[in-house]
Amino acid sequence: MNQDTTLDTATRRRRNNRLTALALAVVAIGGASTAYWLLHGQHFVSTDNAYTAAELAQITPAVGGTVAEVKVSDTQTVKKGDVLVVIDPTDARLALAFAEAELDRTIRRVQGYQATDRSLAEQVAAHSADEKRAAAQLAAAQADFERAGIDLKRREALVGSGSVSGDELTRAQNAYAAARAALDAAQAAATQARAGTAAAVAAQEANATLIVRTTTDTNPEVLAARARAEQARVDFERTVIRAPIDGVVAKRTVQAGQRVAAGVPLMSVVPVGQIYVDANFKERQLEKVRVGQPVELHADLYGKSVVYHGVVEGFSGGSGSAFSAIPAQNATGNWIKVVQRLPVRVKLDAGELAANPLRVGLSMTAEIDTRSN
């Protein structure tokens, strides 16, 4: 009996020792976890809901036409300025030739306006001289008429006394009539000269409105024609479509011989050297997150062996659900609160990205160090 009691006591003691050790281990682990959280863990927030993205360059033609050549294919790397697509330039070349010919014709027409202005100025001067000459002739005719009238009156007064013969009176009357006719003709000529001068002045003023305060180069007609020619030249140059950025060709849909319209997407160029990460954090994780904080990332493509470093570049203007095609209607009576996620944009280190390239849409894990505010 005593031996059994001793065995039970020893068993209980061993069990108590194990429980005590387990309790101490749990306390130690809990303490270590608490210490780790207080000293380190609470300063980091992480998510595996993160994906690579980039500002894609969508390639669209600025002019319509038939595709003559397609110089690139999907997955091909291109540099800024490389030729991607060539549109048949025949129509654009003809339009350019017509616009340039129209510009030359407009310049000649405006130069004609200027020559006409000089000619009209000379005509105004000539008509002014004619008007002055007609005025002088009118004055002479007026003097002759007055003198003929005085002579006629004198002879008419002397006819009764017989001092003036009938022939002499007749000559005086004829001279008076001739002077009267000459005066009428001079008045008509003066009126005509004034009208000619007025017409020449009006014609000069009308022509002057086409060139007033301008030169050939600054004339509105020339400027409009030059703009049309420049537009035609730009349209001709746009038949060759070039890469706007460095990147990789994706989603190529265009084929040689295809008729395309302006603005229709032909392909995209992905700037793989400028890829960033959209990390979707829960709203409760973002209390201490600030722009400029360091971020450590891993890509599922490479695993834990490759570490990317970046910084928080900004926050989206709304949660993912706010921009969904059918946003949640939280005003309904059966509303259930759901924790939202806000996209945080992370800029990657360019050197690390060049060493281990990424593509758009790959899964990432991101951890932000919030200790720097």
Helices and strands as residue ranges (DSSP letters): H 2-39, G 41-43, E 44-53, E 57-59, E 65-70, E 77-78, E 83-87, H 90-158, H 166-208, H 220-237, E 240-242, E 247-250, E 259-260, E 267-270, G 272-274, E 276-282, G 283-286, E 294-299, E 303-315, G 321-323, E 341-348, H 350-355, E 363-369
